[in-house]
Amino acid sequence: MKQTFHRKVFEQSKGKSMIVDVNELKRVKQYLDSINHEDIKNITWMEDGKECVIPEKQETLERWEFVGINNTDFIFTGCYSKGFH
């Protein structure tokens, strides 16, 4: 199995203080910011190479816009997979 940079850093840091690549952190923050600045209706969410099936997509996205938190939280909260039920 190909070892990713993140896995390599994780393996090297076991039992030690955490190692953080500042450039990688800045890249990830920039990526998250770009997602959060996009209109959520213009985002195609992908997981494992497939487009996510959002329950009652139009209604879910319209309701999400009024929740008041960002687009990445749409994923982190699980709303993208279970909707508002």
Sine and cosine of phi, psi and omega as CSV:
sin_phi,cos_phi,sin_psi,cos_psi,sin_omega,cos_omega
0.00,0.00,0.73,-0.68,-0.01,-1.00
-0.93,0.37,0.77,-0.64,0.00,-1.00
-1.00,0.02,0.83,-0.56,0.02,-1.00
-0.99,0.17,0.29,-0.96,0.06,-1.00
-0.83,0.56,-0.70,0.71,-0.05,-1.00
-0.90,0.43,-0.67,0.74,0.01,-1.00
-0.90,0.43,-0.66,0.75,0.00,-1.00
-0.88,0.47,-0.73,0.69,0.02,-1.00
-0.89,0.46,-0.67,0.74,0.02,-1.00
-0.87,0.50,-0.73,0.68,-0.01,-1.00
-0.89,0.46,-0.64,0.77,-0.02,-1.00
-0.94,0.33,-0.43,0.90,-0.09,-1.00
-1.00,-0.08,-0.03,1.00,0.01,-1.00
-0.83,0.56,0.79,-0.62,0.04,-1.00
0.98,0.21,0.03,1.00,0.00,-1.00
-0.85,-0.53,0.04,-1.00,0.12,-0.99
-0.92,0.39,0.43,-0.90,-0.05,-1.00
-0.92,0.40,0.64,-0.77,0.07,-1.00
-0.98,-0.21,0.81,-0.59,-0.02,-1.00
-0.84,-0.54,0.83,-0.56,0.10,-0.99
-0.99,0.11,0.95,-0.32,-0.08,-1.00
-0.87,0.49,-0.64,0.77,0.03,-1.00
-0.89,0.46,-0.65,0.76,0.04,-1.00
-0.91,0.41,-0.66,0.75,0.03,-1.00
-0.88,0.48,-0.69,0.72,0.04,-1.00
-0.89,0.45,-0.63,0.78,0.01,-1.00
-0.90,0.43,-0.70,0.72,0.00,-1.00
-0.90,0.43,-0.69,0.73,0.02,-1.00
-0.88,0.48,-0.66,0.75,0.03,-1.00
-0.89,0.45,-0.64,0.76,0.02,-1.00
-0.90,0.44,-0.73,0.68,0.02,-1.00
-0.89,0.46,-0.66,0.75,0.03,-1.00
-0.88,0.48,-0.65,0.76,-0.01,-1.00
-0.91,0.41,-0.59,0.80,0.06,-1.00
-0.91,0.42,-0.69,0.73,-0.06,-1.00
-0.95,0.32,-0.33,0.94,0.03,-1.00
-1.00,0.01,-0.13,0.99,-0.01,-1.00
-1.00,0.07,0.52,-0.86,0.15,-0.99
-0.91,0.41,0.81,-0.58,-0.10,-1.00
-0.85,0.52,-0.46,0.89,0.01,-1.00
-0.95,0.30,-0.23,0.97,0.02,-1.00
-0.99,-0.13,0.11,0.99,-0.05,-1.00
-0.98,-0.20,0.74,-0.67,0.16,-0.99
-0.98,-0.20,0.93,-0.37,-0.02,-1.00
-1.00,0.09,0.77,-0.64,-0.02,-1.00
-0.87,-0.49,0.59,-0.81,0.07,-1.00
-0.59,-0.81,0.80,-0.59,-0.03,-1.00
0.81,0.58,0.61,0.79,0.05,-1.00
0.98,0.19,0.09,1.00,-0.01,-1.00
-0.83,-0.56,0.53,-0.85,0.05,-1.00
-0.92,0.38,0.72,-0.70,0.01,-1.00
-0.93,0.37,0.65,-0.76,0.09,-1.00
-1.00,-0.05,0.93,-0.36,-0.02,-1.00
-0.99,-0.11,0.87,-0.50,-0.01,-1.00
-0.86,0.51,0.72,-0.69,0.02,-1.00
0.70,0.71,0.84,0.54,-0.22,-0.98
-0.76,0.65,-0.81,0.59,-0.07,-1.00
-0.87,0.49,-0.75,0.66,0.00,-1.00
-0.90,0.44,-0.68,0.74,-0.01,-1.00
-0.87,0.48,-0.72,0.70,0.00,-1.00
-0.92,0.39,-0.63,0.78,0.04,-1.00
-0.90,0.44,-0.68,0.73,0.02,-1.00
-0.92,0.39,-0.61,0.79,-0.02,-1.00
-0.88,0.48,-0.60,0.80,-0.01,-1.00
-0.86,0.51,-0.43,0.90,-0.04,-1.00
-0.99,-0.11,-0.05,1.00,0.00,-1.00
-0.94,0.35,-0.60,0.80,0.07,-1.00
1.00,-0.07,0.16,0.99,0.11,-0.99
-0.89,-0.45,0.13,-0.99,-0.20,-0.98
-0.99,0.16,0.15,-0.99,-0.07,-1.00
-0.89,0.45,-0.61,0.79,-0.02,-1.00
-0.92,0.40,-0.49,0.87,0.08,-1.00
-0.93,0.38,-0.36,0.93,0.11,-0.99
-0.83,0.55,-0.59,0.81,0.03,-1.00
-0.99,0.11,-0.78,0.63,-0.10,-1.00
-0.88,0.48,-0.49,0.87,0.03,-1.00
-0.99,0.12,-0.24,0.97,-0.04,-1.00
1.00,0.05,0.03,1.00,-0.03,-1.00
-0.86,0.50,-0.53,0.85,-0.02,-1.00
-0.88,0.47,-0.42,0.91,-0.05,-1.00
-0.97,-0.26,-0.35,0.94,-0.04,-1.00
-0.84,-0.54,-0.10,1.00,0.01,-1.00
0.93,0.37,-0.50,-0.87,-0.07,-1.00
-0.97,-0.24,0.36,0.93,-0.05,-1.00
-1.00,0.02,0.00,0.00,0.00,0.00
